[in-house]
Amino acid sequence: MHNSPVLSSAFLRALGERVLVFDGAMGTRVQSLGLGRNDYALPGADAAKLEGCHEVLNLTRPDVVGAIHAEYLEAGADIVETNTFGCTSIVLGEYGLEERVEEVARAAGRIARETADRFSTPDRPRFVAGAIGPGTKLISLGQTEWRAMVDTYSLAFRALLEEGADLLMLETCQDLLMVKAGLVAMEEAIASSGRDVPALVQVTMEQTGTMLLGSELAAALNFIECFPRVVAFGLNCATGPVEMAGHVRFLGENSTRPISVQPNAGLPVMEKGRSVYKLTPQELADHGERFVTECGAALVGGCCGTTPEHIRALAERVGGRTHPGVGHWQRVRSAFPGFDFRLGSPERDEAVRLKGCSSLYQFQPYEQDNSFLIVGEKTNANGSKQFRTLLGMENWEALTEMARELEAEGSHVLDVCTAYVGRDEREDMRRLLFRLNTQVTVPIMVDSTETPVMEAALQTLAGKPILNSINLEDGGERAERVLDLCRRYGAAVVALTIDERGMALTAERKVEIAERLLARTRAAGLPDWDVFVDCLTFTLGSGDEEYRKAGIETLQAIRELRLRHPRVNAILGVSNVSFGLKPAARVLLNSVFLHYALEAGLTAAIVHFSKIKPENQIDPELWKIASDLVFDRREFAEA
């Protein structure tokens, strides 16, 4: 597969063979030791300010950190996480240590590696997860900048890799845009270190049933499925195993990746002014066993409040078990020998259940029951005078309200274009999408011809958007740049039937170009269902003889494309067919043409949905006139 990471490692072999056990809590374990101010003292720093910054212990008390790792390994853990939960400039900056990220990460990596190596044997290696948490500022809320977050994660991850981490891990994730930044940072760290290792992501589901910012688990899973680096996905923190059970079951039914589960030792209760976790070791083991045997969990461990005794009970119950063959990822793995957890292989593409896109909040399936994927077109500077006017006024609140109105009308996705002569398209896109990211629930289709604009959009949007578009007008150079963005940030793509000779007019040429485009998307590792081919149509409103059969050619191309490639989506900007006509005629022709396009196999359409009318709401005579125009059925008066 093009550009796939080579993830051959002892960790992956072990993950494929048996249930692995993570360690337990670091923070609450440190708190139980009764350390004092002197344990946190660094030369030249305010010891009182540093007290409670557990990452400092990597420098001041490496013996304490190493002893905690050793406790968990002795209890039966297969994997220990580095003491780097807050190892970013964002968190360490709160203690005046923003310049010491690399130093702290290197010390943590060395401690964990040396301790794990002491417990490793040829028959049972122990692994180090270079693990970093979400920090204290949320990027979707504008509390920190994209580049600042990527840079600090990349610096810490590179140091952990160079000190011998077997895998990289994002844990306790609260914001899907932060997850995206962390995954981009991982790739940068891996490229600069030269060490190719797998990754693991764990999100935190609150008692509300969503992540902190309101993301449903399906949105997170749909997004994670884009990244071949991530070989396991799961949950940690916030709640105990009881509250996690429904989410673990969902992952067991839908995830193509091994599932990881690290609950707290129950929900905390306040006693004498401090949080106390009361789930017993045997209770944690009971739940962990059910997660393995009923949901197919492949990695289990503990988070806040769990102790070496918790991990010992868990390891004795499930550690080293062969996988029981339940759960979606295990059934897929059994069905396809050599299955390696990676996106892009035919078996994984076939197995993915959440085929669709996502916003910060929700997953949107491409296949809609009794409908098509409706892409709202009004949030587009090229097609809406109202949008252009508001954009020129920089009335972001009104533009956001337009988006909300399209969502309320039934749009499943919003097509957003900020290309307006005389304005900074990239900055306009960034400013608008920053608002839409948190204020509309449906995913976004980023509509631009400029790759820098697309990249800025991808750095602003949480979840998995759609990029509109690629073509072969320049032979494919720009298409490759856009496809690289899809891989790097996680996105689907629209492909237009345009090549070096221009926009294809005949069905034969449209399909020919579509085949060339699909060859490129497949080489880039995008599954067919993440590709939307737009067979395009010329307007039927010009009266030009050359374009009288344009509607027929487009419909034939859609039908042929779907016959050849049934997993590929077919999309149209429907209003192009009526360009140049008066508004009432446009509504009629758009409605009729969309009707026949759907019959031909169209799966998605960029439309102003409230202006589309079904056949039973259109006068039959008018329907016939529009149909005759679409199919070029001309009647001539007798001389």
C-alpha positions in Angstrom: 0.0 0.0 0.0 1.3 3.4 -0.9 2.8 5.4 2.0 1.8 2.8 4.7 3.9 2.7 7.8 5.8 -0.5 8.3 4.6 -1.5 11.7 6.5 -4.8 12.2 7.4 -4.8 15.9 7.4 -7.1 18.9 4.5 -5.1 20.3 2.4 -5.7 17.2 3.2 -9.4 17.3 2.2 -9.6 20.9 -1.0 -7.6 20.3 -2.0 -10.1 17.6 -1.3 -13.1 19.8 -2.7 -12.4 23.2 -4.5 -10.0 25.6 -2.0 -7.4 26.9 -2.3 -5.7 30.2 -1.5 -2.0 30.8 -0.2 -0.5 34.0 -2.4 1.5 36.4 -2.5 5.1 37.6 0.7 7.2 37.9 -0.8 10.4 39.4 -2.9 8.9 42.2 -0.1 6.5 42.9 2.4 9.4 43.4 -0.1 11.2 45.6 -0.4 8.1 47.8 3.3 8.3 48.6 3.2 11.5 50.6 6.0 13.2 48.8 7.0 16.6 50.0 8.1 19.9 48.5 11.8 18.9 48.4 11.0 16.0 46.1 9.9 18.4 43.4 12.8 20.9 43.9 14.7 21.9 40.8 17.7 24.2 40.9 16.6 27.7 39.9 12.9 26.9 40.1 10.3 27.7 42.8 9.8 24.4 44.6 6.5 25.5 46.0 5.2 26.2 42.5 6.4 22.8 41.2 4.8 20.7 43.9 2.2 18.5 42.3 3.9 18.6 38.8 4.4 14.9 38.6 6.5 15.1 35.4 9.2 17.0 37.4 9.8 13.8 39.3 11.5 12.4 36.2 14.3 14.8 36.9 14.2 15.1 40.7 13.1 11.6 41.8 13.7 9.1 39.0 13.9 6.4 41.6 10.3 7.0 42.6 9.0 7.0 39.0 11.1 3.8 38.3 9.8 2.1 41.4 6.1 2.8 40.3 6.8 1.3 36.9 8.5 -1.7 38.6 5.4 -2.2 40.9 3.1 -2.5 37.9 5.5 -4.8 35.9 6.0 -7.0 38.9 2.2 -7.2 39.2 1.9 -8.5 35.7 1.6 -5.5 33.4 2.9 -6.0 29.8 3.0 -2.2 29.1 4.0 0.8 31.2 3.2 4.4 30.2 5.9 7.0 30.5 5.4 9.6 33.2 4.7 12.3 30.6 0.9 12.9 30.8 1.5 16.7 31.0 4.7 16.8 29.0 3.9 19.7 26.7 4.9 23.3 26.8 1.3 24.1 27.4 1.2 22.2 30.7 4.7 22.6 31.8 4.5 26.3 31.1 2.1 26.6 34.0 5.0 25.7 36.2 7.6 27.8 34.4 9.1 24.8 32.6 8.0 25.3 29.0 11.6 25.1 27.8 12.2 21.7 29.5 9.8 19.6 27.5 12.5 17.6 25.8 14.5 17.1 29.0 11.5 15.9 30.9 10.5 13.5 28.1 13.9 12.1 27.7 14.2 11.4 31.4 10.8 9.7 31.5 11.6 7.6 28.4 14.9 6.4 29.9 13.3 5.5 33.2 10.5 3.5 31.6 12.8 1.8 29.1 15.4 0.7 31.7 12.7 -0.6 34.1 10.8 -2.5 31.3 14.1 -4.0 30.1 14.8 -5.4 33.6 11.5 -7.3 33.5 11.6 -8.4 29.9 12.5 -12.0 28.9 12.8 -13.5 25.4 9.4 -15.2 25.9 7.7 -12.2 27.4 8.9 -8.7 26.4 7.7 -5.7 28.3 6.8 -2.6 26.4 7.0 1.2 26.9 4.2 3.4 25.7 5.3 7.0 25.2 2.0 8.5 26.4 0.9 12.1 26.5 -2.4 13.5 27.7 -4.7 16.3 26.3 -3.1 19.2 28.1 -5.1 21.9 29.8 -6.1 24.0 26.8 -8.6 22.9 24.1 -7.7 23.8 20.5 -11.4 23.7 19.3 -12.2 26.4 21.8 -9.3 28.6 20.6 -7.4 28.3 23.9 -4.2 27.3 22.0 -3.0 27.4 18.4 -2.6 24.4 16.0 1.1 24.9 15.3 2.0 25.4 19.0 0.2 22.1 19.9 1.8 20.1 17.0 5.3 21.4 17.8 5.2 20.6 21.5 3.8 17.1 21.0 6.3 16.4 18.2 9.2 17.5 20.4 8.1 15.3 23.3 7.2 12.3 21.1 10.6 12.5 19.3 12.4 12.4 22.6 10.4 9.4 23.8 11.1 7.6 20.6 14.8 8.3 20.8 14.8 6.9 24.4 13.3 3.6 23.2 9.5 3.8 23.4 7.8 0.9 21.6 4.7 2.8 20.7 3.3 6.3 21.0 0.0 7.0 22.7 -2.5 9.8 23.0 -4.6 9.3 26.1 -7.5 10.9 27.9 -8.4 12.8 24.7 -11.2 15.3 25.1 -11.1 17.2 21.7 -11.0 15.5 18.3 -9.0 18.4 16.9 -6.4 17.8 19.6 -6.3 14.2 18.5 -5.6 15.3 14.9 -2.8 17.6 16.1 -1.3 14.8 18.1 -1.4 12.3 15.2 0.2 14.9 12.9 2.9 15.4 15.6 3.5 11.7 15.8 4.2 11.5 12.1 6.6 14.4 12.4 8.4 12.8 15.3 8.7 9.5 13.6 10.0 11.1 10.4 12.7 13.0 12.4 13.7 10.2 14.7 13.8 7.5 12.0 11.9 5.0 14.3 8.7 3.6 12.8 6.4 2.6 15.7 2.6 2.1 16.0 0.3 4.4 17.8 -2.6 4.0 20.2 -5.4 6.5 20.9 -7.7 6.6 23.9 -10.6 9.1 24.2 -12.4 10.0 27.4 -16.2 9.6 27.5 -17.9 11.6 30.2 -20.9 10.6 32.2 -23.0 12.6 29.7 -22.2 9.9 27.1 -20.0 12.1 25.0 -16.5 13.5 25.1 -16.0 16.8 27.0 -16.9 18.9 23.9 -19.9 16.8 23.0 -18.4 14.4 20.5 -20.1 11.0 20.2 -18.0 7.9 20.1 -19.0 7.1 16.5 -17.5 10.4 15.4 -14.2 9.6 17.1 -14.1 6.1 15.7 -14.9 7.3 12.2 -12.1 9.8 12.3 -9.5 7.3 13.8 -10.2 4.8 11.0 -8.4 7.2 8.6 -5.0 6.7 10.3 -3.1 3.5 9.6 -0.6 4.5 12.3 -3.2 3.9 15.0 -3.3 0.2 15.6 -5.5 0.2 18.7 -8.3 2.5 19.9 -10.2 2.8 23.1 -11.2 4.5 26.3 -9.6 5.7 29.5 -10.3 7.9 32.5 -13.4 9.9 33.6 -15.5 7.0 34.7 -15.3 3.5 36.0 -15.9 0.3 34.1 -19.7 0.3 34.7 -20.1 3.6 33.0 -17.8 2.6 30.2 -19.6 -0.7 29.4 -21.9 0.6 26.7 -19.1 2.4 24.9 -16.8 -0.7 25.0 -19.7 -2.7 23.5 -20.1 -0.2 20.7 -16.4 -0.4 19.9 -16.6 -4.2 20.0 -19.3 -4.1 17.4 -17.8 -1.5 15.1 -14.0 -1.0 15.4 -11.6 -2.6 13.0 -8.8 -1.9 15.4 -8.0 -3.8 18.7 -9.8 -2.2 21.6 -8.0 -0.7 24.6 -9.8 -0.1 27.9 -8.4 1.6 31.0 -11.2 2.7 33.4 -10.8 4.5 36.7 -11.3 2.5 39.9 -14.9 3.5 39.8 -16.3 7.0 40.2 -14.5 9.1 42.8 -16.2 10.0 46.1 -15.2 12.8 48.4 -13.9 11.8 51.8 -12.3 14.3 54.2 -11.7 16.7 51.3 -10.1 14.2 48.9 -11.2 12.0 46.1 -11.3 8.3 46.9 -11.8 5.5 44.4 -13.5 2.4 45.9 -13.6 -0.2 43.1 -11.8 -3.2 44.4 -9.1 -5.1 42.4 -11.4 -8.1 42.0 -14.2 -5.9 40.7 -11.9 -4.4 38.1 -10.8 -7.9 37.1 -14.4 -8.9 36.8 -15.2 -6.1 34.4 -12.0 -6.5 32.5 -12.7 -10.1 31.9 -16.2 -9.2 30.5 -14.6 -6.6 28.2 -12.3 -9.3 26.8 -14.7 -12.2 26.5 -17.9 -10.3 25.5 -16.5 -7.3 23.6 -13.1 -8.5 22.3 -10.9 -6.0 24.2 -7.3 -6.7 23.4 -5.6 -4.3 25.9 -6.9 -3.7 29.4 -5.5 -1.8 32.4 -6.3 0.9 34.8 -6.5 4.7 35.1 -7.1 7.0 38.1 -7.3 5.2 41.5 -6.0 1.9 40.2 -3.0 0.4 42.1 -0.6 -2.5 41.5 -3.1 -4.7 43.3 -5.7 -3.8 40.7 -3.3 -4.6 37.9 -2.3 -7.9 39.6 -5.9 -9.1 39.8 -6.5 -8.1 36.1 -3.3 -9.8 34.9 -4.1 -13.0 36.8 -7.6 -13.0 35.3 -6.9 -12.1 31.6 -3.2 -11.5 31.1 -1.7 -13.7 28.3 -5.0 -15.1 27.2 -5.4 -15.8 23.5 -8.0 -13.6 21.9 -11.4 -15.2 22.3 -12.5 -14.4 18.7 -15.3 -12.0 19.6 -15.5 -8.4 18.6 -15.5 -6.9 15.1 -11.8 -6.6 14.7 -11.2 -10.2 15.7 -13.8 -11.6 13.4 -12.3 -9.6 10.5 -8.8 -10.7 11.5 -9.9 -14.4 11.5 -11.6 -14.0 8.1 -8.5 -12.5 6.4 -5.2 -14.2 7.2 -2.4 -11.6 7.4 -4.8 -8.9 8.5 -2.5 -6.1 9.9 -4.9 -3.5 11.4 -4.1 -1.0 8.6 -6.4 1.1 6.5 -5.9 0.6 2.8 -5.9 -3.1 2.6 -8.9 -4.6 0.8 -10.0 -6.5 3.9 -10.0 -3.4 6.1 -11.8 -1.3 3.5 -14.5 -4.0 3.3 -14.7 -4.4 7.1 -15.1 -0.7 8.0 -18.7 -0.3 9.3 -18.8 3.5 9.9 -18.5 4.5 6.2 -19.0 8.3 6.3 -17.6 11.6 7.5 -17.8 13.4 10.9 -17.8 16.7 12.6 -16.6 17.6 16.1 -20.0 16.2 17.3 -21.4 13.4 15.2 -20.8 10.8 12.6 -22.6 11.2 9.2 -23.1 8.0 7.2 -22.7 8.4 3.4 -25.6 6.1 2.8 -28.8 7.7 3.9 -32.0 5.7 4.5 -34.6 6.6 1.9 -32.5 9.6 0.7 -29.2 10.7 -0.7 -26.3 12.6 1.0 -27.5 16.2 0.9 -24.7 18.7 0.7 -25.9 22.2 1.4 -24.6 24.6 -1.3 -25.7 28.0 0.1 -22.5 28.5 2.2 -20.5 29.0 -1.0 -19.1 32.4 -2.2 -19.4 31.1 -5.8 -23.1 30.3 -5.7 -24.7 32.5 -3.1 -24.9 36.3 -3.4 -26.1 36.5 0.2 -23.0 34.5 1.4 -20.7 36.8 -0.7 -22.2 39.9 0.8 -22.0 38.7 4.3 -18.4 37.5 3.7 -17.4 40.9 2.4 -18.9 42.5 5.5 -17.1 39.9 7.7 -20.4 39.2 9.4 -19.3 35.9 10.9 -22.4 35.6 13.1 -24.8 35.9 10.1 -22.6 33.4 8.0 -22.8 31.0 10.9 -26.6 31.4 11.1 -26.8 30.6 7.3 -25.0 27.4 8.0 -27.4 26.6 10.9 -30.3 27.2 8.6 -29.0 24.8 6.0 -28.5 22.2 8.7 -32.1 22.8 9.9 -33.4 22.3 6.4 -32.0 18.8 6.3 -28.4 19.1 4.9 -26.2 16.3 6.0 -23.0 18.1 5.0 -22.2 21.8 4.3 -20.2 22.8 1.3 -18.1 25.8 2.3 -16.2 28.1 -0.1 -14.7 31.4 0.8 -13.0 32.2 -2.6 -13.9 35.9 -3.1 -11.8 38.2 -5.3 -9.8 40.7 -3.3 -10.0 38.8 0.0 -7.7 36.4 1.8 -9.4 33.1 1.1 -7.3 31.1 3.5 -7.9 33.5 6.4 -11.6 33.7 5.7 -11.9 29.9 5.6 -10.0 29.6 8.9 -12.1 32.3 10.6 -15.4 30.9 9.4 -14.6 27.2 10.1 -13.4 28.0 13.6 -17.0 29.1 14.3 -18.7 26.3 12.3 -16.5 23.7 14.0 -18.3 24.2 17.3 -21.6 25.8 16.2 -23.0 23.3 13.6 -23.2 19.6 14.2 -23.0 18.3 10.6 -19.6 17.7 8.8 -18.0 20.2 6.4 -17.1 19.8 2.7 -14.1 22.2 2.2 -14.6 23.7 -1.3 -11.4 25.3 -2.7 -8.9 25.0 -5.5 -6.0 26.0 -3.3 -4.2 23.4 -1.2 -3.0 26.0 1.4 -6.7 26.9 2.0 -7.6 23.2 2.3 -4.8 22.6 4.8 -5.8 25.6 6.9 -9.3 24.2 7.0 -8.1 20.7 8.0 -6.2 22.3 10.9 -9.4 24.0 12.0 -12.0 21.3 11.7 -12.3 18.4 14.1 -13.5 15.1 12.8 -13.3 13.9 9.2 -14.3 16.4 6.5 -14.5 16.1 2.7 -12.1 18.0 0.4 -13.7 19.4 -2.8 -11.8 18.7 -5.0 -9.2 17.1 -7.2 -9.0 16.8 -11.0 -6.4 16.0 -13.7 -6.3 19.5 -15.3 -2.5 19.8 -14.7 -1.9 16.1 -15.2 -2.3 15.2 -11.5 0.3 17.2 -9.6 -2.2 19.1 -7.6 -4.3 16.0 -7.1 -1.4 14.3 -5.4 -0.9 17.3 -3.0 -4.6 17.1 -2.0 -4.5 13.4 -1.6 -1.5 13.8 0.7 -3.6 16.2 2.8 -6.3 13.5 3.0 -3.8 11.0 4.3 -2.1 13.4 6.7 -5.2 14.9 8.3 -7.9 12.3 7.7 -10.4 13.3 5.0 -12.5 12.1 2.1 -12.3 13.7 -1.4 -14.4 14.8 -4.4 -12.9 14.0 -7.8 -14.0 16.0 -10.8 -14.0 14.6 -14.4 -11.6 17.2 -15.8 -8.3 16.4 -17.4 -5.6 18.0 -19.5 -8.2 18.5 -22.3 -10.7 20.2 -20.1 -14.0 19.3 -18.6 -15.3 16.0 -20.1 -18.5 16.3 -22.2 -19.2 12.7 -23.2 -20.0 9.8 -20.9 -17.1 7.9 -22.4 -14.6 10.6 -21.5 -16.1 11.2 -18.0 -15.7 7.5 -17.1 -12.2 7.4 -18.6 -11.1 10.3 -16.4 -12.9 8.8 -13.4 -10.8 5.6 -13.9 -7.6 7.6 -13.9 -8.6 9.5 -10.8 -9.6 6.3 -8.9 -6.2 4.8 -9.8 -4.6 7.8 -7.9 -7.0 7.7 -4.9 -6.4 4.0 -4.5 -2.6 4.4 -4.8 -2.9 7.0 -2.0 -4.6 4.5 0.3 -8.1 6.1 0.2 -10.9 3.4 0.2 -13.4 3.7 -2.6 -16.2 4.7 -0.3 -14.2 7.9 0.7 -14.1 9.0 -2.9 -17.0 11.1 -4.5 -16.7 11.2 -8.3 -18.4 14.2 -9.8 -19.2 13.4 -13.5 -20.1 17.1 -13.9 -22.7 18.5 -16.2 -22.9 21.5 -18.5 -25.9 23.8 -18.4 -28.9 22.9 -20.4 -30.0 26.5 -20.2 -27.8 28.0 -22.9 -29.6 26.5 -25.9 -26.2 25.7 -27.4 -26.4 22.7 -29.7 -23.2 21.3 -28.5 -24.6 20.9 -25.0 -28.1 19.6 -25.8 -27.1 16.0 -24.8 -25.0 17.1 -21.8 -27.7 15.8 -19.3 -27.9 12.5 -21.0 -24.1 12.1 -21.1 -23.8 12.9 -17.4 -26.6 10.4 -16.4 -25.0 7.7 -18.6 -21.6 8.4 -16.9 -23.1 8.1 -13.4 -24.7 4.8 -14.3 -21.6 3.3 -15.8 -19.4 4.5 -12.9 -21.7 2.9 -10.3 -21.8 -0.3 -12.3 -18.0 -0.5 -12.5 -17.3 0.7 -9.0 -20.3 0.3 -6.7 -18.4 1.4 -3.6 -17.5 4.7 -5.1 -19.8 7.6 -4.4 -21.3 9.6 -7.2 -21.9 13.3 -6.5 -23.2 16.3 -8.6 -23.4 20.0 -8.2 -27.0 19.8 -9.4 -27.6 23.6 -10.0 -24.9 23.7 -12.8 -27.5 22.0 -15.1 -29.8 25.1 -14.9 -27.2 27.9 -15.0 -28.5 30.9 -16.9 -32.2 30.2 -16.4 -34.7 32.2 -14.4 -35.2 31.1 -10.7 -38.5 29.3 -11.2 -37.1 27.4 -14.2 -34.0 26.5 -12.2 -36.0 25.0 -9.4 -37.9 22.9 -11.9 -34.9 21.7 -14.0 -32.8 21.0 -10.9 -35.6 18.9 -9.3 -36.1 16.9 -12.5 -32.5 16.4 -13.2 -31.7 15.3 -9.7 -34.6 12.8 -9.9 -33.1 11.1 -12.9 -29.6 11.3 -11.5 -30.7 9.4 -8.4 -32.3 6.8 -10.6 -28.9 6.5 -12.4 -27.1 5.8 -9.1 -26.2 9.2 -7.7 -25.4 8.9 -4.0 -24.8 12.6 -3.1 -25.7 16.0 -4.4 -24.7 19.6 -3.7 -28.0 21.3 -3.6 -30.2 24.0 -1.9 -32.4 21.2 -0.6 -35.4 23.4 0.3 -35.7 24.4 -3.4 -35.8 20.8 -4.6 -39.4 19.5 -5.3 -40.5 15.9 -5.7 -42.3 14.8 -8.8 -45.7 14.7 -7.1 -45.4 18.4 -6.3 -44.7 19.5 -9.9 -47.3 19.9 -12.7 -47.1 17.0 -15.1 -46.8 19.2 -18.1 -43.9 21.1 -16.6 -42.3 17.8 -15.6 -42.6 16.6 -19.2 -41.0 19.9 -20.5 -38.1 19.6 -18.2 -37.7 15.9 -18.8 -37.7 16.5 -22.6 -34.9 19.0 -22.1 -32.8 16.6 -20.0 -33.2 13.8 -22.5 -33.1 16.1 -25.6 -36.5 15.0 -26.8 -37.4 17.6 -29.4 -40.6 17.9 -31.3 -40.7 19.9 -34.5 -43.8 21.5 -35.9 -44.8 20.3 -39.3 -44.1 22.7 -42.1 
